[in-house]
Amino acid sequence: MRKWNFSAGPAAIPEVVLKEAQAEMLEWKGSGMSVMEMSHRSSDYIDIANRARQDLIDLLNIPSDYQVLFLQGGATLQFSMLPMNFGFKGIADYVLSGSWSKKAINEASKITNINIVASSESSNFDHVPNEETWKCSENSAYLHYVANETIQGNALHAPPSTKAPLIADMSSVILSEPIDVSRFSMIYAGAQKNIGPAGLTICIIKNDFLKDASTDLPGMLQYAKHADAESMFNTPPTFAWYLSGKVFAWLKGQGGLESIGEINNLKAQRLYDFIDESDLYSNPVFEENRSIMNIPFLLADPELDAEFLHDAENAGLLNLKGHRSVGGMRASIYNAVPIEAVDALINFMGDFQSKHG
Ligand SMILES: Cc1ncc(COP(=O)(O)O)c(C=O)c1O
């Protein structure tokens, strides 16, 4: 029996998508084979891939002067590919607002010089430093930030105004609500949260920015090579691409990002309101930086953590354990986690509180 899955990633996928994929598993639309068994150069597969790309462009309203790439290596490879392709100016600006920013900075610092424009590390990343305090360099190749820190549950809800080309890791927030893509030179995201199965990474890059990328790299590491080959420089993760296409079609059917954004904000607000009103639970993140996708919370008595997780699992609420680096709990409430799941979690948390109040 399927249960409510609050995993941070790989995360819940809409059940209708899984059912459709199940129905097509052995044979895709009279083709005589599964999508997994198709050549990525076949006309059937090219149609599947193009449809998925176009649906993503429609959903995010991506302007025509951007490349939309379907790559591999996770968001983690982007931490290196990005400075390799664009760090040649000798310095790149980074905001340090959580564990993923830190990893991005560590990788980039092996390749180019890094200027950390602002950091909230000394307060355990309980906020994103205010844009007005950022100390940007004069001639930065780009400014990188993590739009939603999956582990700490903080977010910058609007793109900052910067002189340098703006780049965002949107792994845990892409497709959760509308964004203005035209503000960015590049957006990247690992798939395994709001997009589809792990194994696929989406990169959206402005042509004007891409034209300056380094050509002095192995082909597999050059964005331009992937763009020229329409993401088929080598064999792409065909099944993940196909399944993500189904998720995009599902999202369009839900009314697109305006509609899902309203639902996501409502889900998050409900959970934050409950946490804020309770004596047992707390969330440390500054209100203006609270993530609508990943909601960490602590129990007043950490001795109760194991019992909470045990009882939650028995109640059909899975994967609520916080990241090992921060402890406590975390509810990830991506697009495929419906409001019923959030209500079930709140009910459970209320009962648990009454038992221990
Ligand atoms: C914000 C963010 N960036 C990067 C990553 C790393 O992604 P991957 O494991 O796909 O490399 C994650 C994974 O959870 C993430 O949440």
The ligand as a MOL file (V3000), in Angstrom:
LIG
                    3D

  0  0  0     0  0            999 V3000
M  V30 BEGIN CTAB
M  V30 COUNTS 16 16 0 0 0
M  V30 BEGIN ATOM
M  V30 1 C 19.6610 22.2190 -3.3620 0
M  V30 2 C 20.4070 20.9850 -3.7690 0
M  V30 3 N 21.4920 21.1060 -4.5500 0
M  V30 4 C 22.1880 20.0390 -4.9470 0
M  V30 5 C 21.8270 18.7530 -4.5690 0
M  V30 6 C 22.6400 17.5800 -5.0420 0
M  V30 7 O 21.9250 16.9050 -5.9900 0
M  V30 8 P 22.4200 15.5120 -6.6210 0
M  V30 9 O 22.4080 14.5070 -5.5390 0
M  V30 10 O 21.3950 15.2770 -7.7000 0
M  V30 11 O 23.7690 15.7450 -7.1840 0
M  V30 12 C 20.6940 18.5740 -3.7720 0
M  V30 13 C 20.2800 17.2070 -3.3570 0
M  V30 14 O 19.4140 17.0020 -2.5580 0
M  V30 15 C 19.9770 19.7130 -3.3540 0
M  V30 16 O 18.9010 19.5850 -2.5730 0
M  V30 END ATOM
M  V30 BEGIN BOND
M  V30 1 1 1 2
M  V30 2 1 2 3
M  V30 3 2 2 15
M  V30 4 2 3 4
M  V30 5 1 4 5
M  V30 6 1 5 6
M  V30 7 2 5 12
M  V30 8 1 6 7
M  V30 9 1 7 8
M  V30 10 2 8 9
M  V30 11 1 8 10
M  V30 12 1 8 11
M  V30 13 1 12 13
M  V30 14 1 12 15
M  V30 15 2 13 14
M  V30 16 1 15 16
M  V30 END BOND
M  V30 END CTAB
M  END
